[in-house]
Amino acid sequence: MFFTDKQNSGAEPDNFILEGSEAKFASEVVESSIERPTIAYFTASWCGPCKQLGPALEAAVKGAAGKVRLVRYDVDSNQRLAAQLRVQSIPAVFAFVDGQVDDGFMGAQPNSEIKRFVDKLAAKAGGSLDSDLERAESLLEQGAAVQAAQEFARLVAANPDSAQAYSGLIRSHLAFGDEAKAQMLLDNASEAIAGSSEIESVRAAIELARQANSTGPIEELKRRVKENREDKKSRFDLAVALHASGDIESAMDELIELFRIDREWNDGAAKEQLFLIFNSLKPNDPTALKYRRKLSSFIYS
């Protein structure tokens, strides 16, 4: 019978590696393993082999991109739990799947064996494509762009015709500033997905990312616009800079105002830029819908 901790059930889904305690073992490992395979790793600061096994085990778990969770337990601080699991020497590793011990080993192992061990667990994670995509998107939204890229890459390998997975991989590279890799991935999109709305969206996002390098400081642009409301170039540049800073609504406000002042300026650049932003967002994004309605009200007024 394992310890229970129903009041503190579960860890956050993006915490793939964490420090454990025997009081929370049920939620950290047993219950967690129902959601995804979970490794209980027993170690100690004085353990020589642990200093080699630990980093390799963590690297393999990170490489699994969320399919496996690792919980570390210091044997000196968790002696009762170690005894309950019959830990006779360390390092000791126990893999739990669906609430039960599924595999494990004690002692140091070659890096290749550690990776094989974790990969075998990751293959048992299962889950639908939709749920895997949702988890990857959540990672990206939370700022874990590298982990999101790893997860999307895994999904692309398994589902090469998934436009959502492929576009997610591109957006992940954009998120950590690798525009060259994002463009390379876009250029190599398969014919099956090249014309999809998801790929068109990342095409727009890449163009917006490139524009971000062509404007001046936001405060300087704001000053210019305030001093001369007819300074259309500065207003356009301000919109680009605001979008690059993440202030999408303010960027679109400036473009709507520019369109109101002179819809034909620079061959309709304000309208074109608004549609570029719309296309970079999800089809039903509430902000995009809001500003589409605003633009339409000016076009047809």
Salt bridges, closest charged atoms under 4 A:
GLU19 OE2 - ARG72 NH2 2.53
GLU22 OE2 - ARG80 NE 3.63
GLU31 OE2 - LYS6 NZ 3.19
GLU35 OE2 - ARG36 NH2 2.50
GLU58 OE2 - ARG72 NH1 2.43
ASP102 OD2 - LYS124 NZ 2.52
ASP103 OD2 - LYS120 NZ 3.87
GLU113 OE1 - ARG116 NE 3.12
ASP119 OD2 - LYS115 NZ 2.68
ASP132 OD2 - LYS67 NZ 3.48
ASP132 OD1 - ARG135 NH2 2.91
ASP132 OD2 - ARG154 NH2 3.53
GLU137 OE2 - ARG171 NH2 2.67
GLU151 OE2 - ARG135 NH2 3.12
GLU151 OE2 - ARG154 NH2 2.76
GLU200 OE2 - ARG203 NE 3.45
GLU219 OE2 - LYS222 NZ 3.98
GLU220 OE2 - ARG223 NH2 2.50
GLU220 OE2 - ARG224 NE 3.19
GLU227 OE2 - ARG223 NH1 2.85
ASP237 OD2 - LYS233 NZ 2.64
GLU249 OE1 - LYS290 NZ 3.15
ASP253 OD1 - LYS294 NZ 3.76
GLU254 OE1 - ARG235 NH1 2.69
GLU257 OE2 - ARG229 NH2 3.75
GLU257 OE2 - ARG260 NH2 2.65
ASP262 OD2 - LYS232 NZ 2.88
